[in-house]
Amino acid sequence: GDCEAPDELVDDLAPSVTEDTSEEPPEDTSPPPAEEESGCAPGTEGEVGNPITSGGGWKYQRRVGAWNEEGSRWESPNKGAVATFRWIVPEAGRYRVYLWWKKSSLGSKKVEVIINSKDGAETFQIDQTQEDGTEWIYSIGGADKSFELESGEATVVLTNHGTDNPAWSNRMIADAVRFECAEEEARYAPLNPCDAVPEDPTPGGQIDKGLEWIARHQQDDGRFSFRHGTHVAGCNCGNQGTAASDEGATGLAILCFLGSGHSHVTEGPYQETVCKAINWLLASRERDPEVVAAQFSGFSGVTQADLVGTCRFGSKGRGDNSNMYGHNLALWGLAEALILGDRAAEGQCAYNHDSCSVDYDDHLSAVQQGARFTGEGYDRSHFAWSYEYGGREWGASAKSGDLSNMTFAVAAMATAAKAGIPLTDNFFGICANTLSRAQIGVTREEIGNQYSYRKTGGSTLAMSVSGLLCRRYLRCASKRPSHGGMDHNHAATRGLLNEQTPAVSEDIYTMKHLALLNHMEGDNPWAAWYAPLAAELSGHQDTSGGHQDGSYFYGDNASHNAQGGRFYWTTFVILSLTPERAGLRVLE
C-alpha cells in the first residue's frame, strides 16, 4: 500500500536471532479486509458565490443573467484583481467545475482561472467578452475535463490580467462556481472500436441471431428496408412492413450493429455490412437546396435559403410516417458511427479496408449537414418536430409537431453533439418549450412524468417515457436548466418507472424507450429490468431454422406493426437488449 511501518516498529516485530522460524506459520483463515470505497457519489454537487476578493475595484452590481435570484454579481476592472471561491468538498473524488458569468462586451479578455486539485494547480484562460457561462454551460477545461479533489476545502481562483480594454471596461466578472461529481461517467466506459467484439450477454444468443437475420436482408447496394424482402434473394419471411423509408431502416440497422460492438472500424463478421450501410446513406443523401425545397411546395415557412448547407436523408411524398423519422434515424446511426471512427483514428486501428472504406471527411460533412436539417426543421408552431421539415399541411388540415418525432430528433442531435457538432440555443429553446407545453399536471417550470402526444390531449405511457427520454438526452447535451434537461435519478423518472414491469406486448416502441430509460437510471434499475425482459423476449424469437430464423414479430398487422413489420420489430428488440451500448454513446 502507500504506507509502511516505521523502522522501530519493524524491529520490534522482527523475530529475534534465537527464535525458531523453521515451521510454517499457521494458515490465515480470516476474511480479507473489505476494499475501501473511493470516489464521490453521483449527484454530489455544490454551488458557491460571494468570493473572497482582493486587488481593489470590486463592486456588487445588479445585472440581468446573474447567478443569484437578485440578479447581482461581483466585478472589478482592476488589473490584478483576484476572486477566490472556496467550497468544502464532502467526498473525495473527481469533479467537473463550472463558472457562471454572462458574456459582456465590457468584460475582461484575459481572466486566469486556477484550480487546485490533487494533481496540482492547473491554469486556464477565459475571454469574458467572447465566451458565456450563464446557466453553468462553461465547464472549465472542456466537457470531458474533471479534477481529483480531496475532501475538505477546494479553491478556484480568478485573476484579471486584461489589458486590451480601457480600465473602465476591463471588468472581470466573478459570479459563481459549481462543483459536480464526475464519477457517474465510469458506468459508461467508452466503447473502443479497436477491441474485439464483446460477447452476446443474452440467453441463447438472441442478439447474435437477430443480427444474422438483419445482415441477411441487406441489399446489394448496402441499404436495408422495412419491406425486408425487397431485392433479397430467397427471402420468404412474413410480416413485411410498408414504410418506404430505406434511410430510416438503414439507420436502425447501423444502430443495432454498433450497439452490439460491430462497426465499420472493428474487425468482425459485420464490418463490411456496417461499412456498406454507411456508404449508402452518404451517397443517397440529398444536398441540393433547390431539389429539397421543391419537395416542400405549399409548406409554410420553408424557403430554399433555409436549406443551404443541409442534407436530407430520404424524400417527401411517400405517403407514410417515415420522413423526419427516417432522416433522424439515419442521422443518429451516422453520428454514432462517426464517434467510433474518431476513436479508431485515435487508437490507430485500421479505419479503411480493402473490402470497404468510408471517406471520413464526407462522413463528418453528412452529420454536420444532417444535424442542421434537423435543427432547423422544427414545426413552425414552435412545438416539437413533425413528419416533415417545418411541419406539413395536407389540404386544409395542418398537422403540428409531436413528441414522438421529437424523441428521435433529440436522440440524433444529442449524439451529433457528442460527435463534436455544435447545437444552437434555438434548438434547445424549441425542445424546452415543447416539453413544458406537453407535460400534464405540473407547472411549466416544473418537471413532470405525464406527457401528451401534441399540445392537447391526455397522456399515454409511450409519450410519457418519450418526454423523459428527451429530458435525459438534453441534459447530456447541455447543462443549462433552461434547455429542458433532467438529471438521472429524478423524482419524475423514479415515479414512472416504479409503476412499470417488463412485459412483451404489441407496443415494442414503448418497450424500447422504457429499456433505454431504465438503463440510464443506473445498475440496480437496469438489473431488475433486464433479466425478465430478456427472458420474455426469448420466447418470441423465431427458431424455424429458415430465412426468418432469429427475427421477431409479435401481435397483429395493425398500425405501426404493419408499417414497420418484422424488420422494425427485430431492430427494436435488439436495441431494447443492448442499451448499455446502443444509442448511448452520448452518455460516455
Order of alpha helices (4+ residues) and beta strands (2+ residues): alpha-beta-beta-beta-beta-beta-beta-beta-beta-beta-beta-beta-beta-beta-alpha-alpha-alpha-alpha-alpha-alpha-beta-beta-alpha-alpha-alpha-alpha-alpha-alpha-alpha
